[in-house]
Amino acid sequence: MPKPASPVENDQNGDLQPQDTFEVELAHSKLTLTVPPGKSILEVVRDAGVDAPSNCEGGTCGTCEVAVLEGVPDHFDAVLTPAEKRAGKSMMICCSGSLSKKLVIDL
């Protein structure tokens, strides 16, 4: 079975698809970082020297929640309600990814 080209933003039905690699722009830090497969946004942000709060790093405590300014997050946390996930206004950067090629977050 062929792997879809990455990043794929929409499938043939127009639905957003998870991104293997995506960019995250940190609005306050003025950095744009690449998040590769197998790494969390939190890991990439910390590798770039940006301090980001976290506690559980498993999506259950809510400490790493950040506002999403642009893009569509792919939620894997147990903190946000289904309605909050659909709204896409915030995300847990320890475990969540992106359904769009780029996310802009409030860091």
C-alpha positions in Angstrom: 0.0 0.0 0.0 1.6 3.4 -1.0 2.2 5.9 1.7 0.5 9.3 1.1 2.8 12.1 0.2 3.9 14.0 3.3 2.7 16.4 4.4 -0.8 15.8 3.1 -3.2 18.4 4.2 -6.4 17.1 2.6 -7.4 13.7 1.4 -9.7 13.2 -1.6 -12.8 13.9 0.6 -11.3 17.2 1.7 -10.7 16.0 5.2 -7.5 17.1 7.0 -4.9 14.4 7.6 -2.2 14.0 10.3 1.1 15.4 9.2 4.3 13.4 9.5 6.5 16.5 9.5 5.1 20.0 10.1 6.3 23.5 11.1 5.4 25.2 14.3 5.8 28.9 14.6 6.3 30.3 18.1 4.6 33.7 18.0 6.4 35.3 20.9 9.8 33.7 20.4 9.8 34.6 16.7 11.0 31.1 15.8 9.8 28.6 13.2 10.7 25.0 13.9 10.3 21.7 12.1 8.6 18.9 14.1 9.8 15.6 12.6 8.1 12.2 13.1 8.6 10.7 16.5 9.2 14.1 18.3 6.6 16.2 20.2 6.2 19.9 19.8 7.4 20.2 23.4 10.6 18.3 22.6 11.4 20.5 19.5 10.6 23.7 21.4 12.9 22.7 24.3 15.7 21.6 21.8 15.5 25.2 20.4 16.1 26.6 23.9 12.6 27.8 24.5 11.3 27.2 28.0 7.9 25.6 28.0 6.0 24.3 31.1 5.1 20.7 31.4 4.5 18.1 34.0 3.2 14.7 32.9 4.3 14.8 29.3 1.5 12.4 28.5 -1.4 14.7 27.8 -3.2 14.2 31.1 -2.3 17.2 33.3 -2.8 20.3 31.1 0.4 22.0 32.2 1.7 22.3 28.6 -1.5 23.8 27.2 -0.9 26.6 24.7 -3.1 28.8 22.6 -3.3 27.9 18.9 -3.2 31.1 16.8 -3.2 29.5 13.4 -3.5 26.0 12.0 -5.4 22.8 13.0 -4.1 20.8 15.9 -4.3 17.0 16.0 -5.3 16.3 19.6 -4.1 13.3 21.6 -4.6 14.6 25.1 -7.1 13.6 27.8 -7.6 17.2 29.1 -9.7 19.0 26.5 -13.3 18.3 25.9 -14.5 17.1 22.5 -15.9 20.6 21.9 -12.6 22.2 22.8 -10.8 19.9 20.5 -13.1 20.7 17.6 -12.7 24.5 18.3 -8.9 24.1 18.0 -8.1 27.2 20.1 -5.6 25.4 22.4 -3.6 22.2 22.5 -1.3 20.2 24.7 2.2 20.4 23.1 3.5 17.3 24.9 1.5 14.9 22.9 -0.6 16.6 20.1 0.5 17.1 16.6 -0.9 18.9 13.5 -3.5 18.3 10.8 -2.1 21.4 8.9 1.3 21.9 7.4 1.9 24.7 9.9 0.8 25.6 13.4 1.3 29.0 15.0 1.2 28.8 18.8 1.4 31.4 21.6 4.9 30.7 22.9 
